[in-house]
Each structure stands twice: as structure tokens, then as C-alpha cells.
Amino acid sequence: MFSLCDSHQYKFLNQPLKWTEAQKICRQKYIDLASINGVEDVVMLLNAVDSNYTGEAFIGLYFKYNSWQWSLTDSEFYKVGETEFRQWGEGQPNNGGGNEYCVLMSSDGKWSDYPCSNLWYFMCYNGKYQFPFLYNHKEQLINQCLKQLHIYRICILKETYF
């Protein structure tokens, strides 16, 4: 059995910028603003943040054409249903200021809508870690993935038999 251990890689940037400026930096230096496909990605993002930072940071979700969309539009990035993942905080989104079209993730992993023109730190998506392994037992693969990605990484297994 040949398997890959995939895990999204994120970069926290502690440079306060508007959402569009943050998106531009992420696209120039990395891939895009952070897209979050599930709870595993929330954990990865939280682990990428400086340990003493307890504030909020822009992610790649924004409101356009009457729906929430991800900045990263590459359809190969998402599996079925992943573009619909949301982790809103209580009472969110509320468009409280009438122009809250961008999303911040707080240090507890919850999301809130905010004006895109506010200055915030931000999270970029920087590709995937991929570690190929050849093992006879799934348990060996899981243990190796966890070792390679360190304890706080989440492994997603993709299996190919040959």
C-alpha cells in the first residue's frame, strides 16, 4: 500500500493590512489567503499563529454576489462540500456595520464578519505537506504521519494501491 499524508500549510503574518492588501501579499509570496476546508484546517491555522497572539486575523472568506466565497478559487483544492465549511462565532455573520464583507478568525477558531478596510493581521495558505510512505498496515502509516508532521499536525490519508 502506498499512501500520502497530506496536511495544509499556513503562514501567520503579523503585519496589519486591509483584506485586499493581505490577499495581494499572500498571492505574491505564498498561494492565497487561508482557505479552511474543515476542523482540521482550523487546528492547523491556530497552530501556525504566534503562541502569544490572542487577537484576530483575516482569512480568505469574503462576501460577494450575495454569498460567502473563498479567495482561493482553484477547484482542485476543494473536495465535495469543503467550500461550504463555516465556523461562525455566536451571532455571526451579522453585517453589523453594514459593510462587513470580510472574515476574521479569532484565537478560539471562531469567525466574524468585519469591514475589509480595517487593518488586521492575516493568514496565508502555503500549499501542502506531502509525505509518501510505503507500508503494509494503516497503523504504521498513521504513526509515521504524526511523527513527520509533529504531534500537532493532522493527517489526511490518501490511499493508492498498486
Buried (B, 14 or more C-beta within 10 A) or exposed (E): BEBBBBBBBBBBBEEBBBBEBBBEBBBEEBBBBBBBBBEBBBBBBBBBBEEEEEEBBBBBBBBEEEEBEBBBEEEEBBEEEBBEBEBBBEEBBEEEEEEBBBBBBBEEBBBBBBBBEBEBBBBBBBEBBEBEBEBEEEEBBBEBBBEBBEEEBBBBEEEEEE
